[in-house]
Amino acid sequence: MPVDETLSTYSDLAFRTAFGIYALALVASLIYYAGFRVPKVSHQQLVAAGQGAAAGGSGTVGRSDVGLTESRSLTDTGDENRASEGNVRWARIAQLFIVVAFLFHAGSMVTRGLATDRFPFGNMYEFILGTTLLAVGAGLVLLRKPALQTAWPFVLLPVLVLLFFGGTHLYSEAAPVVPALRSYWLPIHVTIISLGSGILLIPGVVSIMYLIRVWQPQGEERGWGARLARPLPAAETLDRLAYRATVIGFPIFGVGILLGAVWAESAWGRFWGWDPKETVSFISWVLYAGYLHARATSGWGPKKAAWINIAGFAVLVFNLFFINIVVSGLHSYAGLN
């Protein structure tokens, strides 16, 4: 099947444009993060809010007064709506850059697929392109609250690292895939795995933020880590966000593994063969299952659970790079074209 070189060129141009705009978004989000200032609430306002809550009200302090509102959409703390009293425009600029970059990112994938007349998940470059696209999309949904936008530097940094590595060391010219991948299972299995992996990137970095916040409790920040921790939401907010995002991503990732087993049976005559990719995917699945169990079990506590979540995320990244690129196996994306 001939490749449309014009569309392939447009895809590469859209990729480079998206990368540049993501970099600008990272700079803007870092400026917002560095300039984050928690609105000061007077003692009288806190007393009034407490009396309102005791009387059956919401205990909300009006945004027009101090920039705080209570929300029940994500947590019961209201902390996810905490806003900065300054530099808010940089948060809006960062959000605009992220949306624009996301559109160019999606355009790069679409034109890549049109150029090759196939689903654009045929090699490691395209897999990273798709996974990071879905990760940013998950971030746009899960991090839309004002105070949660301080998480964007933690999200954009690994996204940019992945895109840079994919666009330099793993880049492949647009071309047809090898016969083994010419299956209707390719878009089904790989898309679901990429979606689950992309969503799970969010709780991975949020768990890191949670441990930073536990190390530097809100309102008690001390030492060199104070400036790093002060813009972060409360530990409870971060813990709940990580848990609920994992609850969404974990079953999707699990379904992707099951569908991969079905594809393996039709392609290789067996559902499971302990191929390196299968083995490490199973390990990461077990770790995420362990995290959800630990998070729901009172004996473990959220701090220990967060470490398990980070371990699952680390194994997921290890599977993406080391297993796919270095280890020889049936799932290796190296040299597919």
Secondary structure as UniProt FT lines:
FT   HELIX           5..34
FT   HELIX           43..54
FT   TURN            55..56
FT   HELIX           63..66
FT   HELIX           79..81
FT   HELIX           88..116
FT   HELIX           124..142
FT   HELIX           147..151
FT   HELIX           152..168
FT   HELIX           179..181
FT   HELIX           186..190
FT   HELIX           191..215
FT   TURN            218..219
FT   HELIX           223..225
FT   HELIX           226..229
FT   TURN            230..231
FT   HELIX           235..268
FT   HELIX           276..296
FT   TURN            298..300
FT   HELIX           302..318
FT   HELIX           319..326
FT   TURN            330..331
FT   TURN            334..335
//
